[in-house]
Amino acid sequence: MTRKKSERKIELEHKIFKTFEECHFQKSDISDEALFVLQMAEGSVVSLPLRAICREFDIDVNSKDGELISLIDKALNFINILRPGDDLPLEVLTGEASWDVDEAHQAIAYNRITMQLVTWMSGNEELITDPDELMQIAEDPGTKKKINQAFDEVAEKLGLGKENREEVVNLVHQVADELSYVETLREKYRSIKMVDRKMQELRRIYAHEKGVLETVTQAIRLLDDAKKKFETTFEEIDANTGEIMSVLKNFSSQRQYIRTKRDDLHRRLRAWEPLIVQWEDLEVERGPVAVRLVRDTYQFLAPRFMKVKQWLLMTKMQDGIASGQTFKNEDERMGALKGKMMQW
């Protein structure tokens, strides 16, 4: 369903969201919590959890503001910063992706599906995900003939009849369209493998410098956990879409599954983008640039993959409404803000 442009806009009614000219929504780097970030009149910047704002100002979750705040929370998985008046991304409205894939990844996904059809027809279904292998097989004239035969067989199997094989062709294209996003993300994940390779080289370079070596080793250990999590997700997607007839028969539920996994992968990979750019530009050699990037990478990975208790021992967070002003807990901070709102 296509929504009107106005239905996509962030138009909150509560006064707190209209009082500040300089304000936006973003996710916390540490807790992944949705925050309302605003600049106070005295110049200080305050980050307040949206959940706490709703509680302190009695914003009902079922009200227009409450429902919109829930969408903002979800939308921040796809966009770094949102401001009042901005449009919400399609992911939280229709389930479609708000980003594009190129023709190459569309071709990879289509070839993957058609190869599944050909191998299914032979009675020995096989899932191929290597792009080069897929292209080589798909370009074979004999394979193209088998694909056309497979469309006819699937049409019969689905009870459509060979005369309606175009319905199968369209359905295959729809499945391929959804999986093309996964193929794009699969390629982006290879950049994280590049980071791992360069860190392994730096570990060898700094093998006799204990301080740097310890940081590199810890970062690599955490990166291994990150890689396992990504690879597990790709393996789950492949396993759940590995039987082509099941995918075609249950396309609606399969599409929702693929989109859920797509959004999860996209959110996790997007967080890596600034670091990946730096690692791509890095010449692997001894020097302060390499050491600093290793430390930045470790600091990125630690709160995400280190055990919680261990991380808390290493991290101390301080919050306050204004510079130099501290509070015992979140309730005290929110109470102070509420007091200021009464003055506005």
C-alpha positions as CSV (number, residue, x, y, z in Angstrom):
1,M,0.0,0.0,0.0
2,T,1.3,3.4,-1.0
3,R,1.0,6.1,1.7
4,K,0.5,9.7,1.2
5,K,3.7,11.8,1.7
6,S,2.1,13.6,4.7
7,E,1.5,10.2,6.4
8,R,5.3,9.6,6.4
9,K,6.2,12.9,8.1
10,I,7.4,13.2,11.7
11,E,4.8,15.6,13.1
12,L,4.6,15.3,16.9
13,E,2.1,17.3,18.8
14,H,3.6,17.5,22.4
15,K,5.2,20.8,23.3
16,I,8.5,19.3,24.2
17,F,9.1,18.3,20.5
18,K,8.2,21.8,19.3
19,T,10.0,24.0,21.8
20,F,13.6,23.6,20.5
21,E,14.8,24.8,17.1
22,E,17.8,22.6,17.4
23,C,16.7,19.0,18.1
24,H,16.8,15.6,16.6
25,F,16.3,11.9,17.3
26,Q,19.2,9.3,17.2
27,K,20.2,6.0,18.8
28,S,22.6,5.7,21.7
29,D,25.9,4.3,20.6
30,I,26.1,2.3,23.8
31,S,22.6,1.1,24.7
32,D,21.0,1.3,21.2
33,E,18.2,3.3,22.9
34,A,16.2,6.0,21.0
35,L,17.2,9.5,22.2
36,F,15.7,12.9,21.8
37,V,18.7,15.3,21.5
38,L,18.1,18.9,22.1
39,Q,20.0,22.2,22.6
40,M,19.0,24.1,25.7
41,A,18.7,27.9,25.8
42,E,22.0,28.2,27.8
43,G,23.8,26.3,25.1
44,S,24.2,22.8,26.6
45,V,23.1,19.7,24.7
46,V,20.9,17.1,26.4
47,S,20.2,13.6,25.3
48,L,17.0,12.1,26.7
49,P,15.6,8.6,26.2
50,L,12.3,8.7,24.3
51,R,11.0,6.0,26.6
52,A,11.6,8.2,29.6
53,I,10.0,11.3,27.9
54,C,6.8,9.3,27.2
55,R,6.7,8.2,30.9
56,E,7.4,11.6,32.4
57,F,5.0,13.6,30.2
58,D,2.3,11.0,30.1
59,I,2.4,10.3,26.4
60,D,0.1,7.4,25.8
61,V,1.6,4.6,23.6
62,N,-1.7,4.4,21.8
63,S,-1.9,8.2,21.1
64,K,-0.8,9.7,17.8
65,D,2.4,10.8,19.4
66,G,2.9,7.5,21.1
67,E,2.5,5.5,17.8
68,L,4.7,7.9,15.9
69,I,7.5,7.7,18.6
70,S,7.3,3.9,18.3
71,L,7.9,4.3,14.5
72,I,10.8,6.8,15.1
73,D,12.4,4.2,17.4
74,K,12.2,1.6,14.6
75,A,13.2,4.1,11.9
76,L,16.5,4.9,13.7
77,N,17.6,1.4,12.8
78,F,17.8,2.6,9.2
79,I,18.6,6.3,9.5
80,N,21.2,7.8,11.8
81,I,19.4,11.1,12.6
82,L,15.8,12.1,12.2
83,R,14.4,15.6,12.8
84,P,10.8,16.8,13.3
85,G,9.3,17.2,9.8
86,D,11.5,14.5,8.3
87,D,10.0,11.6,6.4
88,L,10.0,8.1,8.0
89,P,11.8,5.4,6.0
90,L,9.7,2.9,4.0
91,E,11.0,0.0,6.2
92,V,8.7,1.0,9.0
93,L,5.7,1.8,6.8
94,T,5.4,-0.7,4.0
95,G,8.3,-3.1,4.7
96,E,10.1,-2.1,1.5
97,A,13.7,-1.1,1.6
98,S,14.5,2.6,1.4
99,W,17.8,1.9,-0.3
100,D,18.5,0.6,-3.8
101,V,20.4,-2.4,-5.1
102,D,22.3,-2.5,-8.4
103,E,21.7,-4.7,-11.5
104,A,24.6,-6.9,-10.6
105,H,23.1,-8.0,-7.3
106,Q,19.7,-8.4,-8.9
107,A,21.3,-10.7,-11.5
108,I,23.0,-12.7,-8.7
109,A,19.8,-13.2,-6.9
110,Y,17.9,-14.1,-10.0
111,N,20.5,-16.6,-11.1
112,R,20.5,-18.2,-7.7
113,I,16.7,-18.8,-7.8
114,T,16.8,-20.1,-11.4
115,M,19.6,-22.5,-10.5
116,Q,17.6,-23.7,-7.6
117,L,14.7,-24.4,-10.0
118,V,17.0,-26.3,-12.4
119,T,18.5,-28.5,-9.7
120,W,15.0,-29.0,-8.2
121,M,13.8,-30.3,-11.5
122,S,16.6,-32.8,-11.6
123,G,15.7,-34.1,-8.2
124,N,18.8,-32.9,-6.5
125,E,18.2,-29.3,-5.5
126,E,21.4,-27.3,-4.8
127,L,21.9,-23.8,-3.5
128,I,24.7,-21.8,-5.1
129,T,25.7,-18.4,-3.7
130,D,29.1,-17.8,-5.3
131,P,28.5,-15.0,-7.8
132,D,31.2,-16.1,-10.3
133,E,29.9,-19.7,-10.3
134,L,26.3,-18.6,-10.7
135,M,27.2,-16.3,-13.7
136,Q,29.2,-19.0,-15.4
137,I,26.4,-21.6,-15.1
138,A,23.6,-19.2,-16.0
139,E,25.3,-18.1,-19.2
140,D,25.4,-21.7,-20.6
141,P,22.8,-22.1,-23.4
142,G,21.8,-25.5,-22.0
143,T,21.1,-24.0,-18.6
144,K,18.8,-21.4,-20.2
145,K,16.8,-24.1,-21.9
146,K,16.5,-26.0,-18.6
147,I,15.3,-22.8,-16.8
148,N,12.4,-22.5,-19.3
149,Q,11.5,-26.1,-18.7
150,A,11.6,-25.5,-15.0
151,F,9.1,-22.7,-15.2
152,D,6.7,-25.0,-17.0
153,E,7.1,-27.7,-14.3
154,V,6.7,-25.3,-11.4
155,A,3.5,-23.9,-13.0
156,E,2.1,-27.4,-13.1
157,K,3.3,-28.2,-9.6
158,L,1.7,-25.0,-8.2
159,G,-1.6,-25.9,-10.0
160,L,-1.4,-23.0,-12.4
161,G,-1.0,-25.0,-15.6
162,K,1.7,-24.4,-18.2
163,E,-0.4,-21.8,-20.0
164,N,0.1,-19.6,-16.9
165,R,3.9,-20.0,-16.6
166,E,4.2,-16.2,-16.7
167,E,2.8,-16.1,-13.2
168,V,5.7,-18.3,-12.1
169,V,8.2,-16.1,-14.0
170,N,6.8,-13.0,-12.1
171,L,6.9,-14.8,-8.8
172,V,10.5,-15.8,-9.3
173,H,11.4,-12.2,-10.1
174,Q,9.6,-11.1,-6.9
175,V,11.6,-13.6,-4.8
176,A,14.8,-12.5,-6.6
177,D,14.0,-8.8,-5.9
178,E,13.8,-9.5,-2.2
179,L,17.0,-11.7,-2.1
180,S,19.0,-9.1,-4.1
181,Y,19.1,-7.0,-1.0
182,V,20.6,-9.9,0.9
183,E,23.2,-10.4,-1.8
184,T,24.1,-6.7,-1.6
185,L,24.6,-7.1,2.1
186,R,26.6,-10.3,1.7
187,E,29.1,-8.4,-0.4
188,K,29.2,-5.5,2.1
189,Y,30.0,-8.0,4.8
190,R,33.2,-8.9,2.9
191,S,34.5,-5.5,3.9
192,I,34.5,-6.7,7.5
193,K,36.6,-9.6,6.4
194,M,39.0,-7.1,4.9
195,V,39.2,-5.4,8.3
196,D,40.1,-8.7,9.9
197,R,42.8,-9.4,7.4
198,K,44.4,-6.0,8.0
199,M,44.3,-6.4,11.7
200,Q,45.9,-9.9,11.5
201,E,48.7,-8.2,9.5
202,L,49.1,-5.5,12.2
203,R,49.2,-8.2,14.9
204,R,52.3,-9.6,13.1
205,I,53.8,-6.2,12.7
206,Y,53.4,-5.3,16.4
207,A,54.2,-8.8,17.7
208,H,57.0,-7.4,19.9
209,E,55.2,-4.3,21.3
210,K,53.1,-5.6,24.2
211,G,50.8,-2.6,24.5
212,V,49.7,-2.4,20.9
213,L,49.7,-6.2,20.5
214,E,47.3,-6.6,23.4
215,T,44.8,-4.2,21.9
216,V,45.0,-5.7,18.5
217,T,44.5,-9.2,19.9
218,Q,41.5,-8.2,21.9
219,A,40.0,-6.4,18.9
220,I,40.5,-9.5,16.7
221,R,38.9,-11.7,19.4
222,L,35.8,-9.4,19.4
223,L,35.8,-9.2,15.6
224,D,35.6,-13.0,15.5
225,D,32.4,-12.8,17.5
226,A,31.0,-10.1,15.1
227,K,31.9,-12.2,12.0
228,K,30.3,-15.4,13.5
229,K,27.1,-13.4,14.1
230,F,27.0,-12.1,10.6
231,E,27.8,-15.5,9.1
232,T,25.2,-17.2,11.2
233,T,22.5,-14.8,9.9
234,F,23.5,-15.5,6.2
235,E,23.5,-19.2,6.9
236,E,20.0,-19.0,8.4
237,I,18.7,-17.0,5.4
238,D,20.2,-19.6,3.0
239,A,18.8,-22.5,5.0
240,N,15.3,-21.0,5.1
241,T,15.3,-20.1,1.4
242,G,17.1,-23.2,0.2
243,E,14.0,-25.1,-0.9
244,I,12.6,-23.2,-3.8
245,M,9.2,-24.8,-4.0
246,S,8.6,-24.0,-0.3
247,V,9.6,-20.4,-1.0
248,L,7.3,-20.0,-4.0
249,K,4.3,-21.7,-2.2
250,N,4.7,-19.5,0.8
251,F,6.0,-16.3,-0.7
252,S,4.1,-13.9,1.6
253,S,5.6,-15.4,4.8
254,Q,9.0,-15.9,3.1
255,R,9.1,-12.3,2.0
256,Q,8.4,-11.1,5.6
257,Y,11.2,-13.4,6.8
258,I,13.7,-12.1,4.2
259,R,12.8,-8.5,5.0
260,T,13.2,-9.0,8.7
261,K,16.7,-10.5,8.2
262,R,17.5,-7.9,5.6
263,D,16.7,-5.0,8.0
264,D,18.7,-6.6,10.8
265,L,21.8,-7.1,8.6
266,H,21.5,-3.6,7.1
267,R,21.3,-2.0,10.6
268,R,24.3,-3.9,11.8
269,L,26.4,-3.3,8.7
270,R,25.5,0.4,8.6
271,A,27.1,0.9,12.0
272,W,30.4,-0.3,10.5
273,E,30.5,2.1,7.6
274,P,32.7,4.9,9.1
275,L,35.3,2.3,10.3
276,I,35.3,0.4,7.0
277,V,36.1,3.6,5.1
278,Q,39.1,4.2,7.3
279,W,40.3,0.6,7.0
280,E,40.0,0.6,3.3
281,D,42.2,3.7,3.1
282,L,44.8,2.3,5.6
283,E,48.2,1.3,4.5
284,V,49.1,-1.6,6.7
285,E,52.3,-0.4,8.2
286,R,53.7,0.6,11.6
287,G,52.6,4.1,12.7
288,P,50.2,6.2,14.8
289,V,47.4,6.1,12.2
290,A,47.2,2.3,12.4
291,V,47.4,2.2,16.2
292,R,44.7,4.8,16.5
293,L,42.4,2.9,14.1
294,V,42.9,-0.4,16.0
295,R,41.9,1.4,19.2
296,D,38.9,3.0,17.6
297,T,37.8,-0.4,16.3
298,Y,38.2,-2.0,19.7
299,Q,36.1,0.8,21.3
300,F,33.5,0.2,18.6
301,L,33.4,-3.6,19.2
302,A,33.7,-3.7,23.0
303,P,30.2,-2.5,24.0
304,R,28.7,-4.7,21.3
305,F,30.4,-8.0,21.9
306,M,32.2,-7.9,25.3
307,K,30.3,-9.5,28.2
308,V,28.1,-6.9,29.9
309,K,29.7,-7.1,33.4
310,Q,33.2,-6.8,31.9
311,W,32.2,-3.8,29.8
312,L,30.5,-2.0,32.7
313,L,33.7,-2.3,34.8
314,M,35.5,-0.5,32.0
315,T,32.9,2.2,31.3
316,K,31.5,5.0,33.4
317,M,28.7,7.1,32.0
318,Q,27.8,10.6,33.3
319,D,24.6,12.4,32.4
320,G,23.3,15.9,33.2
321,I,20.9,18.5,31.9
322,A,23.6,21.2,31.9
323,S,27.4,21.3,32.0
324,G,28.6,20.4,35.5
325,Q,25.1,19.4,36.7
326,T,24.7,15.8,37.7
327,F,21.8,13.7,38.9
328,K,21.4,10.5,41.0
329,N,19.3,8.7,38.4
330,E,17.2,9.1,35.2
331,D,14.1,10.0,37.2
332,E,15.8,13.0,38.8
333,R,17.1,14.2,35.5
334,M,13.7,13.9,33.9
335,G,12.1,15.7,36.8
336,A,14.4,18.6,36.4
337,L,13.6,18.8,32.7
338,K,9.9,18.6,33.5
339,G,10.4,21.6,35.8
340,K,11.9,23.6,33.1
341,M,9.0,22.7,30.7
342,M,6.6,24.2,33.3
343,Q,8.5,27.5,32.9
344,W,8.3,27.4,29.1
